[in-house]
Amino acid sequence: MPSVGRGVREIRIQTGLEHRVFYVASFADGVYVLHAFEKRTSRTPKRDLDLARARYRGLRASRRG
């Protein structure tokens, strides 16, 4: 999911509803889940993308120092 950040991936889960999980697995110490949500439209809502971006920025900042 390059629109969220470098190395961010997306899992799509279909159970009659659409679920998405944004995560980062490019760090050696673990997999970081940035955001998980249920989609109700074909387009990912801006607030969900913004939240994942903010969490990604925060994760990178905390790893720097």
N, CA, C and O atoms as CSV, one atom per row, in Angstrom:
chain,resi,resn,atom,element,x,y,z
A,1,MET,N,N,0.864,-1.169,0.000
A,1,MET,CA,C,0.000,0.000,0.000
A,1,MET,C,C,0.909,1.231,0.000
A,1,MET,O,O,1.058,1.892,1.028
A,2,PRO,N,N,1.512,1.537,-1.141
A,2,PRO,CA,C,2.449,2.651,-1.226
A,2,PRO,C,C,1.829,4.010,-0.886
A,2,PRO,O,O,2.547,4.936,-0.509
A,3,SER,N,N,0.528,4.136,-1.012
A,3,SER,CA,C,-0.094,5.426,-0.682
A,3,SER,C,C,-0.066,5.702,0.821
A,3,SER,O,O,-0.259,6.843,1.241
A,4,VAL,N,N,0.170,4.678,1.633
A,4,VAL,CA,C,0.289,4.849,3.086
A,4,VAL,C,C,1.749,5.069,3.460
A,4,VAL,O,O,2.065,5.969,4.239
A,5,GLY,N,N,2.641,4.247,2.906
A,5,GLY,CA,C,4.053,4.387,3.207
A,5,GLY,C,C,4.864,3.263,2.589
A,5,GLY,O,O,4.318,2.231,2.197
A,6,ARG,N,N,6.173,3.470,2.504
A,6,ARG,CA,C,7.054,2.485,1.906
A,6,ARG,C,C,7.089,1.219,2.757
A,6,ARG,O,O,7.355,1.285,3.957
A,7,GLY,N,N,6.825,0.079,2.148
A,7,GLY,CA,C,6.844,-1.195,2.850
A,7,GLY,C,C,5.523,-1.591,3.474
A,7,GLY,O,O,5.413,-2.675,4.048
A,8,VAL,N,N,4.512,-0.730,3.374
A,8,VAL,CA,C,3.205,-1.047,3.953
A,8,VAL,C,C,2.451,-1.970,3.000
A,8,VAL,O,O,2.380,-1.722,1.796
A,9,ARG,N,N,1.898,-3.026,3.558
A,9,ARG,CA,C,1.139,-4.013,2.791
A,9,ARG,C,C,-0.306,-4.026,3.278
A,9,ARG,O,O,-0.638,-3.479,4.329
A,10,GLU,N,N,-1.153,-4.672,2.473
A,10,GLU,CA,C,-2.576,-4.736,2.799
A,10,GLU,C,C,-3.033,-6.188,2.721
A,10,GLU,O,O,-2.680,-6.909,1.788
A,11,ILE,N,N,-3.815,-6.609,3.702
A,11,ILE,CA,C,-4.483,-7.903,3.655
A,11,ILE,C,C,-5.954,-7.618,3.412
A,11,ILE,O,O,-6.545,-6.750,4.055
A,12,ARG,N,N,-6.538,-8.353,2.481
A,12,ARG,CA,C,-7.966,-8.216,2.187
A,12,ARG,C,C,-8.670,-9.482,2.650
A,12,ARG,O,O,-8.294,-10.589,2.264
A,13,ILE,N,N,-9.687,-9.314,3.475
A,13,ILE,CA,C,-10.432,-10.439,4.024
A,13,ILE,C,C,-11.887,-10.293,3.606
A,13,ILE,O,O,-12.517,-9.267,3.863
A,14,GLN,N,N,-12.416,-11.325,2.961
A,14,GLN,CA,C,-13.804,-11.289,2.507
A,14,GLN,C,C,-14.604,-12.345,3.260
A,14,GLN,O,O,-14.332,-13.541,3.160
A,15,THR,N,N,-15.596,-11.877,4.016
A,15,THR,CA,C,-16.443,-12.771,4.804
A,15,THR,C,C,-17.913,-12.420,4.568
A,15,THR,O,O,-18.740,-12.541,5.471
A,16,GLY,N,N,-18.221,-11.994,3.377
A,16,GLY,CA,C,-19.533,-11.417,3.121
A,16,GLY,C,C,-19.454,-9.906,3.250
A,16,GLY,O,O,-20.212,-9.174,2.613
A,17,LEU,N,N,-18.537,-9.456,4.072
A,17,LEU,CA,C,-18.180,-8.045,4.217
A,17,LEU,C,C,-16.734,-7.911,3.765
A,17,LEU,O,O,-16.045,-8.914,3.574
A,18,GLU,N,N,-16.283,-6.708,3.598
A,18,GLU,CA,C,-14.888,-6.468,3.212
A,18,GLU,C,C,-14.126,-5.934,4.413
A,18,GLU,O,O,-14.537,-4.949,5.026
A,19,HIS,N,N,-13.025,-6.576,4.746
A,19,HIS,CA,C,-12.157,-6.120,5.828
A,19,HIS,C,C,-10.778,-5.874,5.254
A,19,HIS,O,O,-10.350,-6.555,4.322
A,20,ARG,N,N,-10.083,-4.892,5.816
A,20,ARG,CA,C,-8.728,-4.568,5.385
A,20,ARG,C,C,-7.829,-4.440,6.606
A,20,ARG,O,O,-8.251,-3.975,7.666
A,21,VAL,N,N,-6.587,-4.860,6.434
A,21,VAL,CA,C,-5.567,-4.697,7.465
A,21,VAL,C,C,-4.339,-4.118,6.783
A,21,VAL,O,O,-3.827,-4.704,5.828
A,22,PHE,N,N,-3.859,-2.968,7.263
A,22,PHE,CA,C,-2.620,-2.381,6.774
A,22,PHE,C,C,-1.530,-2.740,7.770
A,22,PHE,O,O,-1.709,-2.567,8.976
A,23,TYR,N,N,-0.407,-3.238,7.279
A,23,TYR,CA,C,0.661,-3.651,8.180
A,23,TYR,C,C,2.025,-3.397,7.560
A,23,TYR,O,O,2.150,-3.208,6.350
A,24,VAL,N,N,3.046,-3.395,8.413
A,24,VAL,CA,C,4.435,-3.249,7.978
A,24,VAL,C,C,5.184,-4.469,8.480
A,24,VAL,O,O,5.151,-4.771,9.672
A,25,ALA,N,N,5.853,-5.169,7.587
A,25,ALA,CA,C,6.620,-6.356,7.965
A,25,ALA,C,C,8.084,-6.204,7.589
A,25,ALA,O,O,8.830,-7.182,7.612
A,26,SER,N,N,8.504,-5.003,7.245
A,26,SER,CA,C,9.874,-4.810,6.769
A,26,SER,C,C,10.874,-4.565,7.890
A,26,SER,O,O,12.061,-4.376,7.621
A,27,PHE,N,N,10.421,-4.565,9.145
A,27,PHE,CA,C,11.321,-4.406,10.276
A,27,PHE,C,C,11.649,-5.780,10.847
A,27,PHE,O,O,10.767,-6.632,10.963
A,28,ALA,N,N,12.902,-5.998,11.200
A,28,ALA,CA,C,13.362,-7.317,11.647
A,28,ALA,C,C,12.739,-7.756,12.971
A,28,ALA,O,O,12.648,-8.953,13.241
A,29,ASP,N,N,12.311,-6.804,13.799
A,29,ASP,CA,C,11.825,-7.177,15.124
A,29,ASP,C,C,10.342,-7.509,15.197
A,29,ASP,O,O,9.858,-7.871,16.269
A,30,GLY,N,N,9.609,-7.402,14.102
A,30,GLY,CA,C,8.205,-7.784,14.157
A,30,GLY,C,C,7.364,-7.221,13.040
A,30,GLY,O,O,7.833,-6.463,12.191
A,31,VAL,N,N,6.113,-7.612,13.067
A,31,VAL,CA,C,5.102,-7.120,12.135
A,31,VAL,C,C,4.256,-6.104,12.900
A,31,VAL,O,O,3.765,-6.396,13.991
A,32,TYR,N,N,4.091,-4.930,12.334
A,32,TYR,CA,C,3.337,-3.861,12.977
A,32,TYR,C,C,2.025,-3.646,12.235
A,32,TYR,O,O,2.029,-3.310,11.051
A,33,VAL,N,N,0.912,-3.838,12.919
A,33,VAL,CA,C,-0.400,-3.581,12.335
A,33,VAL,C,C,-0.694,-2.100,12.530
A,33,VAL,O,O,-0.740,-1.604,13.656
A,34,LEU,N,N,-0.890,-1.405,11.420
A,34,LEU,CA,C,-1.148,0.036,11.470
A,34,LEU,C,C,-2.623,0.347,11.635
A,34,LEU,O,O,-2.990,1.286,12.341
A,35,HIS,N,N,-3.474,-0.444,10.980
A,35,HIS,CA,C,-4.909,-0.154,11.023
A,35,HIS,C,C,-5.673,-1.340,10.456
A,35,HIS,O,O,-5.239,-1.956,9.483
A,36,ALA,N,N,-6.797,-1.655,11.057
A,36,ALA,CA,C,-7.704,-2.695,10.556
A,36,ALA,C,C,-9.111,-2.116,10.589
A,36,ALA,O,O,-9.493,-1.449,11.550
A,37,PHE,N,N,-9.880,-2.374,9.535
A,37,PHE,CA,C,-11.205,-1.775,9.456
A,37,PHE,C,C,-12.089,-2.556,8.497
A,37,PHE,O,O,-11.612,-3.383,7.720
A,38,GLU,N,N,-13.376,-2.280,8.563
A,38,GLU,CA,C,-14.357,-2.869,7.662
A,38,GLU,C,C,-14.683,-1.847,6.584
A,38,GLU,O,O,-15.001,-0.695,6.878
A,39,LYS,N,N,-14.601,-2.286,5.331
A,39,LYS,CA,C,-14.941,-1.392,4.218
A,39,LYS,C,C,-16.410,-1.534,3.885
A,39,LYS,O,O,-16.953,-2.638,3.879
A,40,ARG,N,N,-17.037,-0.437,3.614
A,40,ARG,CA,C,-18.448,-0.457,3.238
A,40,ARG,C,C,-18.682,0.065,1.833
A,40,ARG,O,O,-19.795,-0.009,1.313
A,41,THR,N,N,-17.628,0.597,1.219
A,41,THR,CA,C,-17.708,1.093,-0.150
A,41,THR,C,C,-16.528,0.522,-0.931
A,41,THR,O,O,-15.644,-0.105,-0.348
A,42,SER,N,N,-16.509,0.733,-2.225
A,42,SER,CA,C,-15.405,0.215,-3.041
A,42,SER,C,C,-14.136,1.039,-2.846
A,42,SER,O,O,-13.037,0.547,-3.106
A,43,ARG,N,N,-14.268,2.252,-2.405
A,43,ARG,CA,C,-13.115,3.138,-2.200
A,43,ARG,C,C,-12.730,3.161,-0.719
A,43,ARG,O,O,-13.598,3.201,0.152
A,44,THR,N,N,-11.433,3.136,-0.442
A,44,THR,CA,C,-10.970,3.212,0.946
A,44,THR,C,C,-11.164,4.639,1.450
A,44,THR,O,O,-10.667,5.584,0.838
A,45,PRO,N,N,-11.882,4.802,2.558
A,45,PRO,CA,C,-12.137,6.149,3.076
A,45,PRO,C,C,-10.844,6.893,3.426
A,45,PRO,O,O,-9.887,6.299,3.923
A,46,LYS,N,N,-10.835,8.181,3.164
A,46,LYS,CA,C,-9.668,9.025,3.412
A,46,LYS,C,C,-9.255,8.977,4.879
A,46,LYS,O,O,-8.060,8.968,5.177
A,47,ARG,N,N,-10.205,8.948,5.791
A,47,ARG,CA,C,-9.863,8.937,7.221
A,47,ARG,C,C,-9.090,7.678,7.592
A,47,ARG,O,O,-8.220,7.731,8.461
A,48,ASP,N,N,-9.387,6.544,6.953
A,48,ASP,CA,C,-8.650,5.310,7.222
A,48,ASP,C,C,-7.232,5.386,6.678
A,48,ASP,O,O,-6.289,4.944,7.334
A,49,LEU,N,N,-7.077,5.941,5.487
A,49,LEU,CA,C,-5.741,6.123,4.921
A,49,LEU,C,C,-4.933,7.115,5.752
A,49,LEU,O,O,-3.753,6.884,6.016
A,50,ASP,N,N,-5.555,8.215,6.166
A,50,ASP,CA,C,-4.865,9.223,6.978
A,50,ASP,C,C,-4.417,8.641,8.320
A,50,ASP,O,O,-3.310,8.921,8.780
A,51,LEU,N,N,-5.265,7.842,8.940
A,51,LEU,CA,C,-4.919,7.232,10.216
A,51,LEU,C,C,-3.738,6.274,10.056
A,51,LEU,O,O,-2.817,6.290,10.872
A,52,ALA,N,N,-3.756,5.446,9.018
A,52,ALA,CA,C,-2.648,4.517,8.766
A,52,ALA,C,C,-1.356,5.289,8.487
A,52,ALA,O,O,-0.293,4.905,8.974
A,53,ARG,N,N,-1.437,6.366,7.713
A,53,ARG,CA,C,-0.249,7.194,7.434
A,53,ARG,C,C,0.321,7.793,8.715
A,53,ARG,O,O,1.534,7.782,8.924
A,54,ALA,N,N,-0.548,8.310,9.563
A,54,ALA,CA,C,-0.099,8.922,10.820
A,54,ALA,C,C,0.559,7.876,11.722
A,54,ALA,O,O,1.582,8.156,12.346
A,55,ARG,N,N,-0.007,6.704,11.792
A,55,ARG,CA,C,0.577,5.644,12.616
A,55,ARG,C,C,1.913,5.182,12.040
A,55,ARG,O,O,2.839,4.864,12.787
A,56,TYR,N,N,2.011,5.146,10.727
A,56,TYR,CA,C,3.272,4.763,10.086
A,56,TYR,C,C,4.356,5.800,10.386
A,56,TYR,O,O,5.485,5.443,10.723
A,57,ARG,N,N,4.013,7.072,10.264
A,57,ARG,CA,C,4.968,8.138,10.591
A,57,ARG,C,C,5.401,8.040,12.050
A,57,ARG,O,O,6.584,8.187,12.360
A,58,GLY,N,N,4.452,7.794,12.940
A,58,GLY,CA,C,4.767,7.655,14.354
A,58,GLY,C,C,5.671,6.461,14.627
A,58,GLY,O,O,6.593,6.554,15.439
A,59,LEU,N,N,5.421,5.366,13.972
A,59,LEU,CA,C,6.251,4.167,14.118
A,59,LEU,C,C,7.672,4.444,13.666
A,59,LEU,O,O,8.628,4.091,14.356
A,60,ARG,N,N,7.814,5.073,12.514
A,60,ARG,CA,C,9.154,5.377,12.008
A,60,ARG,C,C,9.886,6.356,12.924
A,60,ARG,O,O,11.088,6.213,13.148
A,61,ALA,N,N,9.171,7.348,13.455
A,61,ALA,CA,C,9.780,8.318,14.355
A,61,ALA,C,C,10.249,7.643,15.649
A,61,ALA,O,O,11.336,7.938,16.146
A,62,SER,N,N,9.438,6.749,16.186
A,62,SER,CA,C,9.805,6.085,17.436
A,62,SER,C,C,10.983,5.136,17.249
A,62,SER,O,O,11.750,4.915,18.186
A,63,ARG,N,N,11.137,4.579,16.063
A,63,ARG,CA,C,12.253,3.670,15.794
A,63,ARG,C,C,13.558,4.430,15.582
A,63,ARG,O,O,14.637,3.874,15.784
A,64,ARG,N,N,13.470,5.689,15.181
A,64,ARG,CA,C,14.667,6.514,14.960
A,64,ARG,C,C,15.332,6.931,16.263
A,64,ARG,O,O,16.547,7.127,16.309
A,65,GLY,N,N,14.558,7.063,17.294
A,65,GLY,CA,C,15.253,7.540,18.475
A,65,GLY,C,C,14.418,7.758,19.620
A,65,GLY,O,O,14.909,8.162,20.674
